[in-house]
């Protein structure tokens, strides 16, 4: 029972983080309350590998 509650809580937290990222830093806006969190999210996303347009059309 505790494992289910913990996993559901983790899922809600991840979904909330994605929603906050899409609502603010992804669009180039600053987070209204904690701008440092937006900077950290942007740095984390910039560090991830991405496909270039030429790579995705293979």
Backbone as CSV, one residue per row, in Angstrom:
resi,resn,N_x,N_y,N_z,CA_x,CA_y,CA_z,C_x,C_y,C_z
1,UNK,0.823,-1.189,0.000,0.000,0.000,0.000,0.872,1.261,0.000
2,UNK,1.932,1.273,0.800,2.835,2.421,0.871,3.552,2.611,-0.454
3,UNK,3.922,1.522,-1.121,4.611,1.619,-2.411,3.718,2.270,-3.457
4,UNK,2.442,1.945,-3.434,1.507,2.530,-4.400,1.396,4.034,-4.171
5,UNK,1.277,4.441,-2.923,1.160,5.865,-2.600,2.432,6.599,-3.010
6,UNK,3.590,6.027,-2.749,4.850,6.668,-3.121,4.995,6.792,-4.636
7,UNK,4.631,5.764,-5.371,4.739,5.804,-6.828,3.754,6.810,-7.427
8,UNK,2.560,6.873,-6.897,1.588,7.849,-7.378,2.058,9.277,-7.082
9,UNK,2.635,9.491,-5.916,3.172,10.799,-5.563,4.315,11.179,-6.491
10,UNK,5.195,10.238,-6.770,6.306,10.488,-7.684,5.780,10.837,-9.083
11,UNK,4.772,10.115,-9.539,4.186,10.405,-10.845,3.577,11.794,-10.917
12,UNK,2.900,12.203,-9.865,2.287,13.537,-9.826,3.371,14.612,-9.805
13,UNK,4.456,14.383,-9.071,5.546,15.357,-9.025,6.222,15.509,-10.384
14,UNK,6.461,14.406,-11.076,7.081,14.465,-12.400,6.154,15.176,-13.384
15,UNK,4.876,14.851,-13.342,3.917,15.510,-14.223,3.852,17.011,-13.931
16,UNK,3.903,17.376,-12.677,3.902,18.793,-12.310,5.147,19.513,-12.805
17,UNK,6.302,18.864,-12.702,7.546,19.463,-13.193,7.492,19.669,-14.703
18,UNK,6.959,18.710,-15.427,6.828,18.846,-16.883,5.874,19.992,-17.221
19,UNK,4.769,20.072,-16.528,3.799,21.141,-16.785,4.401,22.516,-16.509
20,UNK,5.152,22.635,-15.430,5.790,23.917,-15.106,6.834,24.264,-16.156
21,UNK,7.604,23.276,-16.609,8.622,23.548,-17.629,7.976,24.005,-18.931
22,UNK,6.920,23.332,-19.351,6.257,23.689,-20.611,5.582,25.051,-20.501
23,UNK,5.052,25.371,-19.336,4.338,26.631,-19.167,5.267,27.842,-19.128
24,UNK,6.495,27.683,-18.644,7.359,28.854,-18.490,8.696,28.753,-19.229
25,UNK,9.685,27.984,-18.755,11.016,28.043,-19.382,11.032,27.633,-20.857
26,UNK,10.207,26.693,-21.260,10.200,26.247,-22.646,9.772,27.375,-23.585
27,UNK,8.927,28.272,-23.118,8.460,29.400,-23.920,9.339,30.632,-23.746
28,UNK,10.395,30.534,-22.938,11.296,31.667,-22.738,10.868,32.601,-21.630
29,UNK,9.894,32.212,-20.836,9.412,33.036,-19.720,10.153,32.648,-18.436
30,UNK,10.182,33.580,-17.495,10.752,33.298,-16.177,9.652,32.777,-15.258
31,UNK,10.010,31.864,-14.370,9.055,31.414,-13.361,8.756,32.585,-12.424
32,UNK,7.496,32.834,-12.102,7.155,34.020,-11.313,7.697,34.005,-9.881
33,UNK,7.742,32.861,-9.242,8.125,32.823,-7.829,9.590,32.434,-7.650
34,UNK,10.054,31.454,-8.416,11.403,30.912,-8.236,12.135,30.898,-9.586
35,UNK,12.705,32.023,-10.005,13.382,32.049,-11.305,14.615,31.125,-11.357
36,UNK,15.215,30.825,-10.197,16.371,29.928,-10.177,15.972,28.521,-10.612
37,UNK,14.764,28.101,-10.297,14.281,26.786,-10.696,14.147,26.709,-12.215
38,UNK,13.668,27.767,-12.834,13.567,27.814,-14.290,14.936,27.738,-14.952
39,UNK,15.916,28.433,-14.379,17.279,28.371,-14.914,17.844,26.965,-14.797
40,UNK,17.601,26.310,-13.666,18.093,24.945,-13.470,17.423,23.972,-14.441
41,UNK,16.115,24.149,-14.675,15.407,23.283,-15.619,15.943,23.480,-17.032
42,UNK,16.190,24.726,-17.404,16.693,25.018,-18.744,18.091,24.420,-18.942
43,UNK,18.954,24.514,-17.921,20.298,23.937,-18.010,20.232,22.421,-18.128
44,UNK,19.326,21.807,-17.391,19.180,20.350,-17.458,18.715,19.887,-18.821
45,UNK,17.783,20.599,-19.415,17.276,20.230,-20.736,18.339,20.480,-21.798
46,UNK,19.102,21.562,-21.663,20.159,21.849,-22.629,21.254,20.793,-22.596
47,UNK,21.439,20.130,-21.458,22.478,19.115,-21.340,22.075,17.782,-21.977
48,UNK,20.784,17.582,-22.246,20.321,16.326,-22.835,20.632,16.275,-24.325
49,UNK,20.934,15.092,-24.847,21.184,14.993,-26.288,19.887,15.139,-27.077
50,UNK,19.985,15.802,-28.236,18.819,15.981,-29.086,19.188,15.628,-30.524
51,UNK,18.189,15.300,-31.327,18.394,15.025,-32.739,18.325,16.325,-33.543
52,UNK,19.211,16.483,-34.480,19.143,17.605,-35.395,18.165,17.270,-36.496
53,UNK,17.718,18.255,-37.239,16.758,18.015,-38.326,17.306,17.040,-39.356
54,UNK,18.581,17.144,-39.667,19.156,16.260,-40.680,19.221,14.805,-40.190
55,UNK,19.368,14.602,-38.882,19.440,13.258,-38.322,18.064,12.588,-38.272
56,UNK,17.009,13.361,-38.108,15.689,12.777,-37.941,15.044,12.382,-39.267
57,UNK,15.569,12.828,-40.382,14.981,12.545,-41.687,15.628,11.372,-42.383
58,UNK,16.350,10.566,-41.678,17.035,9.408,-42.286,16.072,8.301,-42.572
